[in-house]
């Protein structure tokens, strides 16, 4: 679980709730008309921008990965692949059949090596799997960013509609307050949807995409070296190149100047 996403959303909602209740009650900040224009308009614009398949894949995948972390870090993957290379060198590919890992993509590569598939098949299959996953994750990021981009715009549209209605009823003072509230709440809803939810999630997904690209490429290279019977030491040294310099050394080991 990526606790920072949940903690940030919870803290943001607490701050907004505190400001709402310090100045009145919740009923003052509820407007069905503003909700319709924000959520209805944002959904409609997103449907126009993206095909149905992208929305059906991107939204749930994005929601899932915004709140979850990779099971293994890049450093953990280097250690895990070096361990697997050691097993393969001592016991051969058959020895990999009993290897267990919490990373599904790595488990798939281990199974390919254990089953004796050739190098090109393993490379093509894993790279295709990686590229499809990254494409769907990128779609999720773009969809959330698109909603975050258009929500404030529809908030402004709701504000303009409310002001038109307000000015059209200047002769009836009893209607001015509700129309003005609708106008302002539309802007408020649009800003909240964009800046507390959608845009932060889009940025989080972009960061997760970069991490997953590094991790899965690292796994592919490691699996190919294991399939090619490279030594565990060589596997480790080659894969350490994927890590930042400060993460290439064990804790307590001095980092070269």
Secondary structure, 3 states (H helix, E strand, C coil): CCHHHHHHHHHHHHHHHHHHHHCCCHHHHCCHHHHHHHHHHHHHHHHHHCCHHHHHHHHHHHHHHHCCCCCCCHHHHHHHHHHHHHHHHHHCHHHHHHCCCCCHHHHHHHHHHHCCCCHHHHHHHHHHHHHHHHHHHHHHHHHHHHHHHHHHHHHHHHHHHHHHHHHHCCCCHHHHHHHHHHHHHHHHHHHHHHHHHHHHHHHHHHHHHHHHHHHHHHHHHHHHHHHCCCCHHHHHHHHHCCCCHHHCCCCCCCCCC
